[in-house]
């Protein structure tokens, strides 16, 4: 396992991007706004799933992107039920384990993950190491700006 810190994830082409979201579809973070522009079909499906209450908190949902090159997958991580909810360590562990299962199942070898507000980066790295034990993956960490 390898951690690489990058400035702008859109300059790279990891196999997958993890998109931390809430289950109600309201978000004002810059990363979500960029995703909405770059992968509008994915974002439209996410917004519809929120309206239909099809997303369950603390789960990982897999979305394939039909592209000739570049990023092929988006893994939606429902880290909160709504934007007001505080993050819990046990919930984050559950989400990171679900992310690891998705990556192993789809044979994803590189994934980008934004820093999550309220989660210390050292704790996040430790939990990712625990979740991805003995799995050769590159994890690109970037600031959500």
PLY file of the C-alpha trace (Angstrom):
ply
format ascii 1.0
element vertex 145
property float x
property float y
property float z
element edge 144
property int vertex1
property int vertex2
end_header
0.00 0.00 0.00
1.24 3.41 -0.90
-0.05 6.85 0.11
0.60 9.75 -2.26
-0.47 13.29 -1.41
-1.41 15.39 -4.44
-2.65 18.93 -5.00
-5.20 18.46 -7.79
-6.69 15.04 -8.38
-8.02 16.08 -11.78
-4.42 16.22 -13.07
-4.13 12.46 -12.46
-6.18 9.55 -13.70
-6.61 7.08 -10.84
-8.75 4.03 -11.59
-11.33 5.16 -9.04
-12.35 8.20 -7.06
-14.01 8.00 -3.65
-16.74 10.61 -3.26
-17.77 11.17 0.39
-21.36 12.42 0.55
-24.41 12.71 2.76
-27.68 10.91 2.01
-29.80 13.99 1.32
-27.89 15.33 -1.67
-27.02 18.76 -0.31
-23.35 19.65 -0.52
-21.44 22.84 -0.97
-17.94 21.43 -0.95
-15.68 22.25 -3.91
-14.94 18.62 -4.77
-18.63 17.81 -5.25
-19.03 20.87 -7.47
-16.13 19.68 -9.64
-17.57 16.17 -9.83
-20.92 17.65 -10.87
-19.18 19.36 -13.83
-16.89 16.51 -14.87
-19.23 13.52 -14.38
-22.70 15.01 -14.64
-24.36 11.62 -15.33
-22.96 10.21 -12.11
-24.03 13.27 -10.14
-27.53 13.13 -11.61
-27.85 9.48 -10.53
-26.60 10.34 -7.05
-29.10 13.22 -6.70
-31.97 10.99 -7.87
-30.99 8.27 -5.41
-31.04 10.88 -2.62
-34.50 12.12 -3.61
-35.83 8.56 -3.70
-34.16 7.80 -0.33
-32.23 4.89 -1.86
-28.94 5.64 -0.11
-28.19 4.11 3.26
-25.74 5.84 5.60
-22.29 4.34 6.17
-22.16 2.31 2.95
-20.15 2.38 -0.28
-21.93 2.48 -3.65
-20.13 1.66 -6.86
-20.64 3.59 -10.11
-18.91 2.67 -13.36
-17.88 5.41 -15.79
-17.92 4.63 -19.49
-14.70 6.35 -20.61
-12.04 5.45 -23.11
-9.26 6.44 -20.72
-8.83 7.88 -17.24
-10.96 7.25 -14.20
-13.29 4.27 -14.61
-15.10 4.13 -11.27
-16.61 6.40 -8.64
-17.24 4.92 -5.22
-19.85 6.93 -3.35
-19.20 6.84 0.39
-22.25 7.86 2.42
-20.39 9.20 5.44
-23.37 11.01 6.95
-27.14 10.76 6.93
-27.41 14.55 6.61
-24.96 17.45 6.56
-25.52 18.27 10.26
-24.55 14.86 11.59
-21.16 14.50 13.26
-18.84 11.79 11.99
-18.32 8.79 14.26
-15.15 6.69 14.24
-17.07 3.41 14.15
-19.08 4.61 11.15
-15.93 5.68 9.33
-14.31 2.27 9.98
-17.40 0.60 8.50
-17.26 2.84 5.43
-13.52 2.27 4.87
-14.03 -1.51 5.13
-16.80 -1.28 2.53
-14.48 0.77 0.30
-11.77 -1.89 0.63
-14.25 -4.64 -0.29
-15.33 -2.74 -3.41
-11.74 -2.16 -4.49
-10.81 -5.81 -4.00
-13.95 -7.05 -5.77
-13.42 -4.76 -8.79
-9.62 -5.20 -8.73
-9.00 -1.46 -8.37
-5.31 -0.69 -7.86
-5.40 3.11 -7.49
-7.99 5.30 -5.83
-8.23 8.98 -4.96
-9.72 10.04 -1.64
-10.25 13.62 -0.48
-9.40 14.62 3.05
-12.64 14.42 5.01
-13.57 17.33 7.27
-13.34 16.35 10.91
-11.19 13.25 10.29
-7.49 13.53 11.20
-5.31 12.48 8.27
-3.10 10.27 10.48
-6.16 8.36 11.74
-7.49 8.02 8.17
-4.18 6.56 6.95
-4.06 4.09 9.85
-7.62 2.89 9.20
-6.99 2.61 5.46
-3.93 0.45 6.20
-6.08 -1.77 8.42
-8.82 -2.03 5.79
-6.51 -2.71 2.83
-4.20 -5.18 4.56
-1.96 -7.01 2.06
-3.67 -5.40 -0.94
-1.39 -3.57 -3.40
-3.17 -0.25 -3.86
-2.08 3.33 -4.38
-4.18 5.82 -2.44
-4.01 9.42 -3.60
-4.97 11.81 -0.80
-5.84 15.38 -1.71
-7.28 18.46 -0.05
-10.93 19.15 -0.67
-10.49 22.66 -2.09
0 1
1 2
2 3
3 4
4 5
5 6
6 7
7 8
8 9
9 10
10 11
11 12
12 13
13 14
14 15
15 16
16 17
17 18
18 19
19 20
20 21
21 22
22 23
23 24
24 25
25 26
26 27
27 28
28 29
29 30
30 31
31 32
32 33
33 34
34 35
35 36
36 37
37 38
38 39
39 40
40 41
41 42
42 43
43 44
44 45
45 46
46 47
47 48
48 49
49 50
50 51
51 52
52 53
53 54
54 55
55 56
56 57
57 58
58 59
59 60
60 61
61 62
62 63
63 64
64 65
65 66
66 67
67 68
68 69
69 70
70 71
71 72
72 73
73 74
74 75
75 76
76 77
77 78
78 79
79 80
80 81
81 82
82 83
83 84
84 85
85 86
86 87
87 88
88 89
89 90
90 91
91 92
92 93
93 94
94 95
95 96
96 97
97 98
98 99
99 100
100 101
101 102
102 103
103 104
104 105
105 106
106 107
107 108
108 109
109 110
110 111
111 112
112 113
113 114
114 115
115 116
116 117
117 118
118 119
119 120
120 121
121 122
122 123
123 124
124 125
125 126
126 127
127 128
128 129
129 130
130 131
131 132
132 133
133 134
134 135
135 136
136 137
137 138
138 139
139 140
140 141
141 142
142 143
143 144
